[in-house]
């Protein structure tokens, strides 16, 4: 059995994912980001398209959902095309322009598993995040301070509406969330931590 275990988290390239102040944000634009051939993301996308977006648009008709990700199946393409206010950008080379112009990243995950790198990328880019509890689990971020975390679909809809109507409120979370990501999840920090782990292993 292992005598000791060291954990080095996944992280984000904070030199690559940076704020783009020259691009104006659209508060009514909700960004969904992730691999679209992965079942948890597909489940979250369907929740967004079938439930969240239509309900948000009844209160904010200009609201849109922009889905950005790799390898979307045809059925998901068809669903986006038939959903008012939804747009799909498959297999993009660079997600940073989408992070820069959206009002916030929405993470309506209901199935766990994997690291939430998209949340780290968003916060490093100064993009606010609205997530379910499952979507944000495993990250050392404080709900309500570094990002918004909700417990139900109803809260997700309500929070999305509030984020669109009062963008300054959700933007405030970035003031804490971005420094937390840079301090805890930047590649520079993690590379130093990994170097220390190898040094400790070498001493054993």
C-alpha positions, 0 to 999 in steps of 0.5 A: 500500500502507498505510504503517502499520497500527494494530490496536484490539481488540474489547473488553468493557463492564466497567461492564455486565459486572461481578461479581454477588456476591449470586448464588450460583454452582452449580459443577456448572453449565457455561455455553455462550454464543454465537450458536447460528446460527453454525456453529462454535458449533453444532459446539461445542454438539454436542461438548458435548452428545454427548461432554463432558456425558455423560462428565462426568455419569458422574463428576458426575451433578449436572452440567448444561450450560446453552446460552444464545444467539440463534436456535438451529435446531430440530434443536439445540432437539431435541438439547438436549431429548433430552440429560439434564442439558442446558438451552436458553435462547434469545434471552435479553435479559440473559446476566449472570444466567447468567454469575453463577450458572454454575460456569464458562464452557465454550468447546469450539470446534474451528473458529476465526474471530472474537473471543472476546468471550464469554470477555472478558465472562465474565472481566469478570463474574468467571466462570471460563473453560475453553476449547480452544486454538482457543477462546481464540486471539487473546486476550492471556491466559495459559493456566493463569493467566487461564483454563484452556486444554486441548489435547484433548477428553479434557482438556476432560472431565477439566478440567470434572470437576475444575472442578466437584469443586474450584471454588476451583481454577478460581476462582483464575484469575479473580483474574488473568484479570479484571484482565487483561481490565479492563486490556487489553480494557475499552472505556475502554482501547480508546477511549483507544487509538483516540483515539491512533490517530486523532491519529497518523493526523491527524499523518501 
